[in-house]
Amino acid sequence: MNPALIFLPVLAQVILTLVVFVAMTVAKSRAMKRGEVDLERRALHKDAWPDYVLKLSNNIANQFETPVLFYAVSFVLWALRAVDAVTLSLASAYVVTRIVHAFVHTGSNYVPVRKRVFTLGVVIILAMTVFAAIAVISDL
């Protein structure tokens, strides 16, 4: 299997992050036009923005938490040429959990569902890390 295939889910995760950035930019513009922003507090205080902007802002921050581990493990798998059907499926499944998480986080923000999806994503990264560790040890 071509190890570069791991970059398809990596790029999908990058695109998801960019989509949320664009959505937040649009939401902030809308909030400003509607006069829903405390202009004196907006530069330093998140509470200056309406909840629909905060959800997007919080999700952007979340896109730089576990995805960082995903990127690192993906690059390790690629560098060791340890990308196979299992690791590629795990990487793809992780991105699906991130898409679902972003949808819930920026929509209903129903925490029990959001937590389950987030936890599943962490378990997937853990599994990817085990495969990467095995590849590192076998390459020694």
Residue frames relative to the residue before (quaternion, step in Angstrom):
aa qw qx qy qz dx dy dz
M 1.0000 0.0000 0.0000 0.0000 0.00 0.00 0.00
N 0.4939 -0.6564 0.4895 0.2925 3.53 -1.06 0.79
P 0.4158 -0.7376 0.4707 0.2481 3.63 -0.54 1.13
A 0.5867 0.6016 -0.3694 0.3968 3.60 1.12 -0.57
L 0.5014 0.6566 -0.4270 0.3677 3.61 1.19 -0.28
I 0.5520 0.6152 -0.3965 0.3996 3.61 1.16 -0.49
F 0.6374 0.5556 -0.3323 0.4179 3.57 1.17 -0.53
L 0.5017 0.6277 -0.4426 0.3980 3.62 1.21 -0.14
P 0.7052 0.4032 -0.2910 0.5054 3.65 0.76 -0.84
V 0.5836 0.5618 -0.3797 0.4468 3.60 1.09 -0.61
L 0.6780 0.4765 -0.2903 0.4784 3.59 0.89 -0.91
A 0.6111 0.5396 -0.3530 0.4591 3.59 1.04 -0.69
Q 0.6492 0.5040 -0.3169 0.4734 3.60 1.00 -0.77
V 0.6268 0.5186 -0.3304 0.4785 3.59 1.01 -0.78
I 0.6526 0.5102 -0.3120 0.4654 3.60 0.93 -0.88
L 0.6180 0.5341 -0.3476 0.4604 3.60 0.98 -0.79
T 0.6574 0.5096 -0.3122 0.4589 3.59 0.88 -0.92
L 0.6709 0.4943 -0.2986 0.4652 3.58 0.93 -0.85
V 0.6157 0.5390 -0.3427 0.4615 3.59 1.05 -0.73
V 0.6635 0.4835 -0.3116 0.4784 3.59 0.93 -0.82
F 0.6063 0.5401 -0.3549 0.4635 3.62 1.05 -0.68
V 0.6601 0.4939 -0.3067 0.4757 3.59 0.91 -0.89
A 0.6439 0.5176 -0.3223 0.4622 3.60 0.92 -0.88
M 0.6596 0.4969 -0.3180 0.4658 3.60 0.97 -0.80
T 0.6275 0.5326 -0.3384 0.4561 3.59 0.99 -0.76
V 0.6520 0.5006 -0.3017 0.4830 3.57 0.97 -0.88
A 0.6689 0.5037 -0.3004 0.4568 3.60 0.91 -0.91
K 0.6513 0.5028 -0.3217 0.4686 3.59 0.97 -0.79
S 0.6338 0.5239 -0.3279 0.4651 3.57 1.00 -0.78
R 0.6448 0.5199 -0.3067 0.4690 3.56 0.99 -0.91
A 0.6642 0.5076 -0.3049 0.4563 3.59 0.91 -0.91
M 0.6414 0.5149 -0.3257 0.4664 3.57 1.01 -0.78
K 0.6678 0.5087 -0.3035 0.4506 3.58 0.91 -0.93
R 0.7002 0.4618 -0.2565 0.4803 3.58 1.08 -0.75
G 0.4453 -0.7071 0.4436 0.3240 3.59 1.25 -0.13
E 0.4174 0.7358 -0.4358 0.3072 3.59 1.18 0.59
V 0.6399 0.5383 -0.3025 0.4575 3.59 1.30 0.05
D 0.3686 -0.6765 0.5897 0.2422 3.55 -1.06 0.83
L 0.3245 -0.8124 0.4537 0.1698 3.56 -0.06 1.35
E 0.6577 0.5153 -0.3209 0.4459 3.60 1.02 -0.67
R 0.7464 0.4058 -0.2151 0.4816 3.60 1.11 -0.62
R 0.5016 0.7292 -0.3970 0.2430 3.58 1.17 -0.49
A 0.6504 0.5448 -0.3408 0.4050 3.62 0.97 -0.67
L 0.8231 0.2495 -0.0963 0.5009 3.59 0.99 -0.76
H 0.7687 0.3495 -0.1676 0.5087 3.58 1.16 -0.39
K 0.4099 -0.7346 0.4889 0.2309 3.55 -0.62 1.14
D 0.6322 0.5618 -0.3474 0.4050 3.59 1.06 -0.64
A 0.5052 0.6377 -0.4279 0.3936 3.58 1.27 0.03
W 0.6919 0.4643 -0.2538 0.4912 3.57 1.26 -0.44
P 0.5449 -0.6017 0.4563 0.3646 3.62 -1.13 0.51
D 0.7035 -0.4977 0.3172 0.3960 3.57 -1.25 0.48
Y 0.6559 0.5214 -0.3446 0.4234 3.61 0.89 -0.79
V 0.6319 0.4836 -0.3324 0.5062 3.62 1.16 -0.46
L 0.6369 0.5433 -0.3262 0.4392 3.58 0.98 -0.83
K 0.6142 0.5451 -0.3528 0.4484 3.60 0.99 -0.75
L 0.6786 0.4754 -0.2853 0.4818 3.57 0.92 -0.89
S 0.6447 0.5215 -0.3162 0.4609 3.57 0.97 -0.83
N 0.6592 0.4936 -0.3038 0.4791 3.58 0.96 -0.85
N 0.6479 0.5109 -0.3252 0.4620 3.58 1.02 -0.72
I 0.5940 0.5431 -0.3659 0.4673 3.60 1.05 -0.67
A 0.6457 0.5057 -0.3275 0.4691 3.60 0.88 -0.89
N 0.6559 0.5240 -0.3056 0.4492 3.57 0.99 -0.84
Q 0.6190 0.5552 -0.3440 0.4362 3.61 1.12 -0.57
F 0.7078 0.3941 -0.2617 0.5246 3.59 1.27 -0.10
E 0.5105 0.5990 -0.4403 0.4321 3.56 1.18 0.57
T 0.8341 0.1384 -0.0894 0.5264 3.64 -0.20 -1.15
P 0.5766 0.5807 -0.4180 0.3944 3.68 0.98 -0.45
V 0.5680 0.5812 -0.3924 0.4309 3.61 1.11 -0.53
L 0.6464 0.4973 -0.3103 0.4884 3.59 1.02 -0.81
F 0.6221 0.5472 -0.3276 0.4542 3.57 1.03 -0.82
Y 0.6555 0.5021 -0.3166 0.4669 3.58 0.91 -0.89
A 0.6663 0.5157 -0.3066 0.4428 3.58 0.87 -0.96
V 0.6856 0.4727 -0.2882 0.4727 3.59 0.82 -0.96
S 0.6240 0.5384 -0.3412 0.4519 3.59 0.99 -0.75
F 0.6724 0.4836 -0.2996 0.4734 3.58 0.94 -0.83
V 0.6103 0.5322 -0.3506 0.4705 3.60 1.06 -0.68
L 0.6584 0.5063 -0.3090 0.4633 3.58 0.89 -0.93
W 0.6551 0.5091 -0.3073 0.4662 3.57 0.97 -0.87
A 0.6826 0.5096 -0.2942 0.4334 3.58 0.82 -1.03
L 0.7235 0.4120 -0.2356 0.5014 3.57 1.07 -0.72
R 0.3813 -0.7323 0.4684 0.3144 3.56 1.34 -0.01
A 0.4039 0.7240 -0.4462 0.3369 3.53 1.09 0.86
V 0.4061 0.6894 -0.4918 0.3433 3.57 1.20 0.46
D 0.0974 0.7654 -0.6287 0.0973 3.54 -0.81 1.09
A 0.7640 -0.3627 0.2464 0.4734 3.57 -1.25 -0.08
V 0.6569 0.5180 -0.3167 0.4472 3.59 1.00 -0.80
T 0.7134 0.4447 -0.2792 0.4641 3.60 0.75 -1.00
L 0.6312 0.5194 -0.3332 0.4699 3.58 1.07 -0.68
S 0.6363 0.5114 -0.3199 0.4809 3.60 1.04 -0.75
L 0.6389 0.5137 -0.3244 0.4718 3.58 0.99 -0.80
A 0.6552 0.5099 -0.3161 0.4591 3.59 0.90 -0.89
S 0.6608 0.4978 -0.3020 0.4736 3.57 0.97 -0.84
A 0.6447 0.5136 -0.3165 0.4695 3.58 0.99 -0.82
Y 0.6115 0.5460 -0.3527 0.4512 3.59 1.02 -0.76
V 0.6708 0.4917 -0.3068 0.4628 3.59 0.86 -0.92
V 0.6061 0.5349 -0.3576 0.4676 3.60 1.03 -0.68
T 0.6509 0.4997 -0.3303 0.4664 3.62 0.94 -0.80
R 0.6433 0.5176 -0.3280 0.4590 3.60 1.04 -0.71
I 0.6344 0.5155 -0.3325 0.4704 3.59 1.02 -0.76
V 0.6600 0.4872 -0.3067 0.4826 3.59 0.90 -0.91
H 0.6414 0.5267 -0.3254 0.4531 3.59 0.93 -0.89
A 0.6661 0.4945 -0.3093 0.4648 3.61 0.88 -0.90
F 0.6327 0.5362 -0.3266 0.4534 3.58 1.01 -0.83
V 0.6877 0.4568 -0.2803 0.4898 3.59 0.90 -0.93
H 0.6632 0.5377 -0.3048 0.4222 3.58 0.87 -1.00
T 0.7615 0.3655 -0.1979 0.4973 3.58 0.91 -0.89
G 0.6621 0.4701 -0.2990 0.5012 3.57 1.30 -0.16
S 0.8493 0.0720 -0.0065 0.5230 3.54 -0.45 -1.24
N 0.1802 -0.8122 0.5198 0.1941 3.58 1.18 -0.69
Y 0.2496 0.7753 -0.5321 0.2313 3.56 1.09 0.76
V 0.3883 -0.7985 0.4155 0.1973 3.54 -0.16 1.36
P 0.6398 0.5251 -0.3759 0.4166 3.69 0.79 -0.72
V 0.6704 0.4629 -0.3023 0.4950 3.61 0.96 -0.79
R 0.6424 0.5372 -0.3180 0.4445 3.55 0.92 -0.94
K 0.6584 0.5153 -0.3037 0.4569 3.58 0.95 -0.88
R 0.6516 0.5154 -0.3204 0.4551 3.61 0.94 -0.85
V 0.6720 0.4884 -0.2959 0.4715 3.57 0.91 -0.91
F 0.6354 0.5237 -0.3210 0.4680 3.57 0.99 -0.84
T 0.6619 0.5093 -0.3000 0.4610 3.58 0.91 -0.94
L 0.6277 0.5247 -0.3373 0.4657 3.58 0.98 -0.78
G 0.6394 0.5266 -0.3193 0.4603 3.58 0.98 -0.81
V 0.6477 0.5072 -0.3150 0.4732 3.59 0.98 -0.82
V 0.6352 0.5164 -0.3287 0.4709 3.60 0.98 -0.80
I 0.6363 0.5195 -0.3292 0.4658 3.60 1.00 -0.77
I 0.6486 0.4950 -0.3241 0.4788 3.60 0.94 -0.82
L 0.6081 0.5443 -0.3499 0.4598 3.58 1.03 -0.74
A 0.6614 0.4956 -0.3057 0.4727 3.59 0.90 -0.89
M 0.6428 0.5099 -0.3261 0.4695 3.60 0.96 -0.82
T 0.6418 0.5305 -0.3162 0.4546 3.56 1.04 -0.79
V 0.6182 0.5283 -0.3401 0.4723 3.58 1.03 -0.75
F 0.6578 0.4948 -0.3124 0.4742 3.61 0.92 -0.86
A 0.6509 0.5065 -0.3176 0.4678 3.59 0.99 -0.80
A 0.6448 0.5197 -0.3203 0.4599 3.59 0.98 -0.83
I 0.6308 0.5205 -0.3246 0.4752 3.57 1.00 -0.84
A 0.6557 0.5081 -0.3115 0.4636 3.59 0.97 -0.85
V 0.6391 0.5151 -0.3288 0.4669 3.59 0.99 -0.79
I 0.6778 0.4929 -0.2952 0.4587 3.57 0.85 -0.97
S 0.6807 0.4808 -0.3038 0.4617 3.60 0.94 -0.80
D 0.6641 0.5118 -0.3028 0.4531 3.57 1.18 -0.53
L 0.5231 0.6536 -0.4091 0.3631 3.62 1.24 -0.22
